[in-house]
Amino acid sequence: MSDYIVSARKYRPDSFETLIGQDNIAQTLKNSILRGQLAHAYLFCGPRGVGKTSTARIFAKTINCSNPTPDMEPCGKCESCLSFAEGRSYCIHELDAASNNGVDDIKALMDQVRIPPQVGKYSVYIIDEVHMLSQAAFNAFLKTLEEPPAHAIFILATTEKHKILPTILSRCQTYDFNRITVDNIVRNLRNIAEKEHVRIDDESLHVIAQKADGAMRDALTVFDQTVAFCGTDVKYQDVLKNLNVLDYEHCFLLTDAFLRGDYAAALLKFDEILSKGFNALHFMAALSSHLRDLVVSKSAGLEALLDLPDSLKKRYREQAGRCPMQFLYDALNITTACEAGYRASINQRLHIEFALMKLSFLSQKLQQGQVRTVQSAVAVTEETPKALSPASSLQKQTASTRESAPERLHPETSEDTGQTVPRRRQARTAPASSLSIKSMISGNEENPAPDTSMARSSEIPDDELLKFKWKDLAAAYASKPRLSNTLSGSTLEISLQDEAKYITFNVLNVAQKDWIESKLLHELEKEYRKLVGSDRIYLKVSVLPDTEVKQTVYMPSEQARDLMSKNEEVKNLVKDFDLDVK
């Protein structure tokens, strides 16, 4: 038991090559060493467990290595590397700012900085959690940080960059560390499992990687915990049980229940999940993530956004193929709204159950909407005249028309005699487009109902009707007060040109004219034609002349002067009492 070392320490990176997920930072540091352009202060910031302190140790070991590799990796065999590996190095110092955050601690550090290194070229001071230093300690550290001895290099590490004073930030080269991706964590865990002779599947590794939330140290800790629970043969269900993680299978089953419209199965599944001790809000977050992955899986070009093993990607693609995009969009809208209102809800369980019921009714709502759309399309098809009709009905209609049509005599020139002789011709039959599907089915092909809509739309209404309907047009836009007031206050000029009526209405200024012509004129013309029942109506906009624009009175002084101009008694009253009207 005493020889056991946790994986986070045992497999901690000891070279730039073994550093995971920070390739850009590793390459920059190696280039600075190769070119001899070392700064006197560095700031490593980023989330926990992404390799800030490990990178600082590797960097300190490399710059003091007496025989680095051509790729700027520490050799691990020189005295400096061996002393660091054995924990007896006097040129690399680590300081925890959480427990050494006072001015006295910084003074002791300043005294220590003056001592040159015994082995190697540089004395490297790694200060971890530097944001824990007090304000006075930061101020005492400023001068030393700005102008340290030539052999001193400071590496500051923190998870909360925003707490560092700007005067400290300006004296350091800042490196922002990224979260480690799920793929990189899974790849590293797989290598470690092979070295430790642990059998584990990819689904389990992905669960561990997602639980780690981008931190390699957390992933190794969870891996050790899983091995301690499951042994060397790790099963997927055991991982879920040990980590208390919601299985993907629950979300797949719930989505199938939503597609069936089975709200009872959804509620029972939610009760089963709660009985296992899962947090209700975490369950809803997992359901939202599942729906998001379905949206991503529905488009082939978005598979790179899925951090899932290949076996699960196939299941997501299969279920996404059965989900309409509108269903997924509405479902995500419901789940995100449920998450947002969860904490403010008094009955939180009912809040989520109601969301599950809405999700279950989504599929039925979409189907009913599609049926209504199809029915309306069929109705429009039945009422709209068709250019082509079924052959049998068309022949029947043509025959009946020919029988009932009277014969007419038309003069024609004879080829033999060159004289004009009368010749019998039948009257022109009605076009086939006047037939409708509805009339054919009902058996009224011989006497179709006359269509008077075109005759009605071709009539030109009189001026009185146009003026009367203009008031209705203004009332139709009561929800837009500015437009309604502009229309109701306009004066109409009606003119007849080319068998059509042109109505010109006036507005107050050019801005109103441009606004109506660019955005609303076509809509107004269409609405006005419906009101008057004619298509031979055209609208124009003109600006009211300045002489006809009524000056609007706003200020009290303007109102007083306006009142005085209209009422002589008020004017005399102001003069008698010597009132000041500004």
C-alpha positions in Angstrom: 0.0 0.0 0.0 2.9 2.4 0.7 4.2 2.1 -2.8 0.9 3.1 -4.4 0.9 6.4 -6.2 -2.2 8.0 -7.7 -2.4 8.3 -11.4 -2.5 12.1 -11.3 1.0 12.0 -9.8 2.4 8.9 -11.4 1.6 10.0 -14.9 2.2 13.7 -14.5 3.9 15.2 -17.6 7.6 15.5 -17.2 8.4 16.8 -20.7 6.8 19.1 -23.3 6.1 16.0 -25.4 3.9 14.4 -22.7 2.0 17.7 -22.1 -1.6 17.2 -23.2 -3.8 19.7 -24.9 -1.4 22.7 -24.7 0.7 22.3 -27.9 0.8 26.0 -28.7 2.2 27.0 -25.3 4.7 24.2 -25.3 6.0 25.2 -28.8 6.3 28.9 -27.8 8.3 28.1 -24.7 10.6 25.7 -26.6 11.2 28.4 -29.2 12.1 30.9 -26.5 14.6 28.5 -25.0 16.1 27.7 -28.4 16.6 31.4 -29.3 17.7 32.4 -25.8 14.9 34.9 -25.4 13.8 34.1 -21.9 11.6 36.6 -20.1 12.1 37.3 -16.4 8.4 36.7 -15.4 5.7 34.5 -16.8 2.0 34.2 -15.9 0.3 30.9 -16.5 -3.5 31.1 -16.1 -6.4 28.8 -16.9 -8.8 26.3 -15.4 -7.8 23.7 -12.8 -6.1 20.5 -13.8 -4.9 21.7 -17.3 -1.2 21.6 -16.7 -0.1 25.0 -15.5 2.2 23.9 -12.7 3.4 20.9 -14.7 4.3 23.2 -17.6 6.2 25.5 -15.2 8.2 22.6 -13.8 9.0 21.3 -17.3 10.1 24.8 -18.4 12.3 25.3 -15.3 13.9 21.8 -15.7 14.6 22.4 -19.4 16.3 25.8 -19.0 18.6 24.4 -16.4 19.3 21.1 -18.3 23.0 20.9 -19.3 22.3 18.6 -22.2 18.8 19.2 -23.7 17.7 17.3 -26.8 17.5 19.1 -30.2 13.8 19.4 -29.7 14.4 21.3 -26.5 13.3 18.5 -24.1 15.1 17.9 -20.8 17.6 15.0 -21.0 16.6 13.6 -17.6 20.2 12.4 -17.0 22.2 15.5 -16.0 22.7 16.6 -12.4 20.1 19.3 -12.6 17.4 16.9 -14.0 18.3 14.2 -11.5 18.2 16.6 -8.5 14.8 17.9 -9.6 13.4 14.4 -10.1 14.7 13.4 -6.6 13.3 16.6 -5.0 16.7 18.0 -3.9 17.1 20.8 -6.5 18.3 24.2 -5.1 17.6 26.1 -8.3 13.9 25.4 -8.7 11.7 26.7 -5.9 8.0 26.3 -5.4 6.0 28.7 -3.3 2.3 28.3 -2.3 0.8 31.8 -2.3 -2.3 30.6 -0.4 -0.3 30.0 2.7 2.5 32.6 2.1 0.5 35.6 1.2 1.8 38.3 3.5 4.4 41.0 3.1 6.9 39.1 5.4 6.7 36.1 3.0 7.5 38.3 0.0 10.4 39.9 1.9 11.9 36.4 2.6 11.5 35.6 -1.1 13.3 38.8 -2.0 16.2 37.9 0.2 16.3 34.4 -1.3 16.3 35.8 -4.9 19.7 37.4 -4.4 21.4 34.0 -4.0 22.7 32.6 -7.3 22.0 29.0 -8.3 24.5 26.3 -7.3 23.7 24.0 -10.3 22.3 25.3 -13.6 22.0 28.8 -15.0 18.8 30.1 -13.5 16.9 30.2 -10.2 13.3 29.6 -11.0 10.6 30.6 -8.6 7.2 29.0 -9.2 4.4 30.8 -7.2 1.2 28.8 -7.3 -2.2 30.4 -6.7 -0.6 33.8 -6.9 -4.0 35.6 -6.8 -4.1 34.7 -3.1 -1.4 37.3 -2.3 -2.7 40.3 -0.3 -2.7 43.8 -1.7 0.3 44.8 0.3 2.2 41.6 -0.7 1.5 42.4 -4.4 2.8 45.9 -4.0 6.0 44.7 -2.1 6.6 42.2 -4.9 6.3 44.8 -7.8 9.9 46.0 -7.8 11.5 42.6 -7.5 9.2 41.3 -10.3 10.1 44.2 -12.6 13.9 44.1 -12.1 15.0 40.8 -10.7 18.6 39.6 -10.8 19.8 38.1 -14.1 19.7 34.6 -12.8 16.1 34.8 -11.4 13.0 33.8 -13.4 9.5 34.0 -11.9 6.6 31.8 -13.0 3.2 32.7 -11.6 0.3 30.3 -11.8 -3.4 31.2 -11.1 -6.9 30.0 -11.9 -8.4 33.5 -11.4 -6.6 35.9 -13.7 -9.1 38.7 -13.0 -7.8 39.0 -9.4 -4.3 39.8 -10.5 -3.3 43.5 -10.3 -2.8 45.2 -13.7 0.6 46.3 -12.5 1.6 42.6 -12.1 0.1 41.6 -15.4 2.0 44.3 -17.3 5.3 42.9 -16.0 4.6 39.3 -17.1 4.3 37.3 -20.3 0.8 35.8 -20.0 -0.1 32.3 -21.3 -3.7 31.3 -21.3 -4.2 27.5 -20.9 -7.2 25.8 -22.6 -9.5 23.2 -21.3 -8.5 19.7 -22.5 -10.8 18.2 -25.0 -12.8 15.0 -24.4 -10.9 13.2 -27.2 -7.5 14.1 -25.7 -8.6 12.9 -22.3 -10.0 9.7 -23.7 -6.8 9.0 -25.6 -4.6 9.6 -22.5 -6.8 7.5 -20.3 -6.7 4.7 -22.8 -2.9 4.7 -22.8 -2.8 4.7 -19.0 -5.4 1.9 -18.8 -3.1 -0.2 -21.1 -0.1 0.4 -18.9 -2.1 -0.4 -15.8 -3.6 -3.5 -17.4 -7.2 -2.3 -17.0 -9.9 -3.3 -19.4 -12.4 -0.5 -20.1 -14.6 0.3 -23.1 -14.8 3.7 -24.9 -18.2 4.5 -23.6 -16.9 4.4 -20.0 -13.9 6.5 -20.9 -16.2 9.1 -22.5 -18.3 9.2 -19.3 -15.1 9.8 -17.2 -13.8 12.5 -19.6 -17.1 14.4 -19.6 -17.3 14.1 -15.8 -13.8 15.7 -15.7 -15.0 18.9 -17.4 -11.8 19.5 -19.3 -9.4 18.9 -16.4 -6.9 16.1 -16.9 -6.2 15.8 -13.1 -9.9 15.3 -12.4 -10.1 12.7 -15.1 -7.2 10.7 -13.6 -8.8 11.0 -10.1 -12.1 9.7 -11.4 -10.3 6.9 -13.3 -8.6 5.8 -10.0 -11.9 5.9 -8.2 -13.6 3.8 -11.0 -10.8 1.2 -10.9 -11.1 1.0 -7.1 -14.8 0.3 -7.5 -14.8 -2.0 -10.5 -11.4 -3.6 -10.4 -9.3 -4.2 -13.6 -12.4 -5.2 -15.6 -14.5 -2.0 -15.9 -18.1 -2.2 -17.1 -20.2 0.7 -18.4 -23.1 0.2 -16.0 -20.6 0.0 -13.1 -19.1 3.3 -14.1 -22.6 5.0 -14.3 -23.5 3.6 -10.9 -20.2 4.6 -9.3 -20.2 8.2 -10.7 -24.0 8.6 -10.3 -24.2 9.7 -14.0 -27.5 9.6 -15.9 -27.3 7.0 -18.6 -27.8 7.9 -22.3 -30.5 5.2 -22.5 -32.9 7.2 -20.4 -32.8 10.1 -22.8 -33.2 7.8 -25.8 -36.3 6.2 -24.3 -37.8 9.6 -23.3 -37.4 10.9 -26.8 -39.1 7.8 -28.2 -42.0 8.4 -25.8 -42.2 12.0 -27.0 -42.4 10.9 -30.6 -45.2 8.5 -29.7 -47.1 11.1 -27.7 -46.9 8.8 -24.7 -46.8 11.3 -21.8 -47.5 8.5 -19.2 -44.3 6.7 -20.1 -42.4 10.0 -19.9 -43.7 10.7 -16.4 -43.0 7.2 -15.2 -39.4 7.4 -16.6 -38.9 10.7 -14.8 -40.2 9.2 -11.5 -37.7 6.3 -12.0 -34.9 8.7 -12.5 -35.8 10.6 -9.3 -36.0 7.4 -7.3 -32.4 6.7 -8.2 -31.3 9.9 -6.5 -30.6 12.1 -9.5 -31.1 15.8 -9.3 -34.2 17.0 -11.3 -32.4 20.0 -12.7 -29.4 17.9 -13.8 -31.9 15.6 -15.5 -33.4 18.4 -17.5 -30.0 19.7 -18.4 -29.1 16.2 -19.7 -32.3 16.1 -21.7 -31.4 19.4 -23.3 -28.0 18.2 -24.2 -29.5 15.0 -25.7 -31.8 17.1 -27.9 -28.9 19.3 -28.9 -26.9 16.2 -29.9 -29.9 15.1 -32.0 -29.9 18.4 -33.8 -26.2 18.1 -34.5 -26.6 14.5 -35.7 -29.3 15.4 -38.1 -26.8 17.3 -40.3 -23.9 15.3 -41.6 -21.5 18.2 -41.6 -21.8 18.8 -37.9 -20.6 15.5 -36.6 -17.4 17.1 -35.4 -19.4 18.8 -32.7 -20.3 15.5 -31.0 -17.9 14.4 -28.2 -19.2 10.8 -28.3 -17.9 7.4 -29.2 -18.8 6.0 -32.6 -21.3 3.5 -31.2 -23.4 6.3 -29.7 -23.0 8.5 -32.8 -24.8 5.8 -34.8 -27.7 5.7 -32.3 -28.0 9.5 -32.4 -28.1 9.5 -36.2 -30.8 6.8 -36.2 -33.0 8.6 -33.7 -32.4 12.0 -35.3 -33.6 10.6 -38.6 -37.0 10.0 -37.0 -37.3 13.4 -35.4 -38.5 16.4 -37.5 -36.4 19.5 -37.2 -39.4 21.5 -36.1 -40.0 19.0 -33.3 -36.4 19.3 -32.0 -36.5 23.1 -32.2 -39.7 23.2 -30.2 -38.5 20.6 -27.7 -35.3 22.6 -27.1 -37.4 25.7 -26.5 -39.4 23.9 -23.9 -36.5 22.3 -22.0 -34.4 25.5 -21.9 -37.5 27.5 -20.6 -38.0 24.8 -18.0 -34.4 25.1 -16.8 -34.6 28.9 -16.6 -37.8 28.8 -14.5 -36.9 25.8 -12.3 -35.5 27.6 -9.3 -38.3 30.2 -9.3 -41.0 27.5 -9.3 -42.7 26.5 -6.0 -43.6 23.0 -7.1 -40.4 22.1 -9.0 -41.4 18.5 -9.7 -44.7 19.6 -11.3 -42.8 22.2 -13.3 -40.7 19.5 -14.9 -43.6 17.1 -15.3 -45.6 19.8 -17.1 -42.6 20.4 -19.5 -42.5 16.6 -20.2 -46.2 16.6 -21.0 -45.7 19.5 -23.4 -42.9 17.6 -25.1 -45.2 14.5 -25.4 -47.9 16.6 -27.2 -45.4 18.2 -29.6 -45.6 15.3 -32.1 -49.4 15.3 -32.2 -49.4 19.1 -32.7 -47.0 18.8 -35.6 -49.1 16.1 -37.2 -52.3 18.1 -36.8 -50.6 21.1 -38.3 -49.5 19.0 -41.3 -53.0 17.6 -41.8 -54.5 21.1 -41.7 -51.9 22.3 -44.2 -52.8 19.4 -46.5 -56.5 20.0 -46.1 -56.2 23.7 -46.9 -54.1 22.9 -49.9 -56.7 20.4 -51.2 -59.4 23.0 -50.6 -57.5 25.6 -52.5 -56.9 23.1 -55.3 -60.6 22.3 -55.5 -61.7 26.0 -55.6 -58.9 27.1 -58.1 -59.7 26.5 -61.8 -57.3 24.1 -63.4 -55.8 24.5 -66.9 -56.0 20.8 -67.5 -58.9 18.5 -66.6 -59.4 14.8 -66.8 -59.8 13.6 -70.4 -63.2 12.0 -69.9 -64.8 15.0 -68.2 -63.2 17.4 -70.7 -64.6 15.4 -73.6 -68.0 15.3 -72.0 -68.0 19.0 -71.4 -66.8 19.8 -75.0 -69.5 17.5 -76.5 -72.3 19.1 -74.5 -71.1 22.5 -75.3 -71.0 21.8 -79.0 -74.5 20.3 -79.0 -76.0 23.3 -77.2 -74.0 26.0 -79.1 -75.9 27.6 -82.0 -74.4 27.6 -85.5 -73.2 30.8 -87.0 -72.5 31.8 -90.6 -69.1 33.2 -91.4 -68.1 34.5 -94.8 -65.2 32.7 -96.5 -63.5 33.0 -99.9 -64.0 29.9 -102.2 -60.8 28.6 -103.8 -62.6 27.5 -107.0 -64.7 30.6 -107.8 -62.9 33.3 -105.9 -66.3 34.5 -104.5 -67.2 35.0 -100.9 -69.6 32.3 -99.7 -71.1 31.7 -96.3 -69.8 28.7 -94.3 -71.2 27.2 -91.2 -69.1 27.4 -88.0 -69.9 26.4 -84.5 -69.6 29.0 -81.7 -66.5 29.1 -79.7 -66.7 26.8 -76.7 -65.9 27.8 -73.1 -62.3 27.2 -72.1 -61.5 24.1 -70.1 -60.0 26.2 -67.4 -63.5 27.2 -66.3 -64.0 23.6 -65.0 -63.1 22.7 -61.4 -62.4 19.4 -59.7 -65.3 20.0 -57.3 -67.8 20.5 -60.1 -66.6 17.4 -61.9 -66.9 15.2 -58.8 -70.4 16.5 -58.0 -71.6 15.7 -61.5 -72.4 19.3 -62.5 -70.0 19.4 -65.5 -72.7 20.4 -67.9 -73.9 23.5 -65.9 -70.9 24.8 -64.0 -71.5 27.6 -61.6 -70.5 31.0 -63.1 -67.4 32.5 -61.5 -68.2 36.2 -60.9 -65.0 37.0 -58.9 -63.1 38.2 -61.9 -66.1 40.3 -63.1 -66.4 41.8 -59.6 -62.6 42.6 -59.4 -62.6 44.3 -62.8 -65.3 46.9 -61.9 -64.2 50.4 -61.2 -65.8 51.7 -58.0 -67.1 55.3 -57.7 -65.4 58.0 -55.8 -67.8 58.0 -52.8 -67.1 54.3 -52.1 -63.4 54.9 -52.4 -63.5 57.7 -49.8 -65.8 55.7 -47.5 -63.5 52.6 -47.7 -60.4 54.8 -47.0 -61.7 55.2 -43.4 -61.9 51.5 -43.1 -58.4 51.2 -44.3 -57.2 53.6 -41.6 -59.1 51.6 -39.0 -57.6 48.4 -40.2 -54.2 49.6 -39.0 -55.3 50.7 -35.5 -52.5 48.6 -34.1 -50.0 51.0 -35.8 -51.1 54.4 -34.4 -48.7 56.4 -36.5 -49.7 54.9 -39.8 -53.4 54.9 -38.9 -53.3 58.6 -38.0 -51.4 59.4 -41.2 -54.0 57.6 -43.3 -57.0 59.1 -41.5 -55.6 62.6 -41.8 -54.7 62.3 -45.5 -56.6 64.1 -48.3 -57.4 62.0 -51.3 -57.0 63.0 -55.0 -58.8 60.5 -57.3 -58.2 60.4 -61.0 -59.3 58.0 -63.8 -56.5 56.8 -66.2 -56.5 53.9 -68.5 -59.6 52.3 -67.1 -58.2 52.4 -63.5 -58.6 54.6 -60.5 -55.4 56.3 -59.1 -55.8 57.4 -55.5 -53.1 59.9 -54.3 -53.0 60.5 -50.6 -50.9 63.2 -48.9 -48.4 62.9 -46.1 -46.7 65.7 -44.1 -43.1 65.3 -45.1 -40.7 63.4 -47.4 -39.6 61.0 -44.6 -43.1 59.7 -44.3 -43.4 59.4 -48.1 -40.1 57.4 -48.4 -41.1 55.2 -45.4 -44.5 54.3 -46.9 -43.2 53.8 -50.5 -40.4 51.6 -49.4 -42.2 49.4 -46.9 -45.9 49.7 -46.9 -47.3 50.9 -50.2 -47.7 47.5 -51.7 -49.4 46.2 -48.6 -51.7 49.2 -48.4 -52.7 48.8 -52.0 -53.4 45.1 -51.6 -55.6 45.7 -48.4 -57.4 48.6 -50.1 -58.3 46.5 -53.1 -59.9 43.9 -50.8 -61.9 46.6 -49.1 -63.3 48.2 -52.3 -63.6 44.8 -54.2 -61.6 45.9 -57.3 -58.2 45.2 -58.7 -58.2 48.4 -60.8 -57.1 50.5 -57.9 -53.6 52.0 -57.5 -52.2 54.1 -54.7 -49.7 57.0 -54.8 -48.1 59.1 -52.1 -47.4 62.8 -52.3 -46.1 65.3 -49.8 -48.5 68.0 -48.6 -47.4 71.5 -49.7 -45.9 73.6 -46.9 -48.7 76.1 -47.1 -51.2 73.4 -46.1 -49.1 71.9 -43.2 -50.7 72.8 -39.9 -48.2 74.0 -37.3 -48.4 71.8 -34.3 -48.3 73.6 -31.0 -46.2 71.9 -28.3 -44.7 74.4 -25.8 -46.8 76.4 -23.2 -45.5 79.7 -24.6 -46.5 78.7 -28.1 -49.9 77.7 -26.8 -50.3 81.1 -25.1 -49.4 83.0 -28.3 -51.7 80.9 -30.3 -54.6 81.6 -27.9 -53.8 85.3 -28.0 -53.9 85.3 -31.8 -57.3 83.7 -31.8 -58.9 85.6 -28.9 -58.7 89.4 -28.6 -59.9 89.4 -25.0 -57.0 87.2 -23.9 -54.6 89.5 -25.6 -56.0 92.5 -23.8 -55.9 90.7 -20.5 -52.2 89.9 -21.0 -51.6 93.6 -21.8 -53.5 95.0 -18.9 -51.8 92.8 -16.3 -48.4 93.1 -18.0 -48.0 89.4 -18.1 -44.8 87.9 -19.4 -45.4 85.4 -22.2 -42.1 83.9 -23.3 
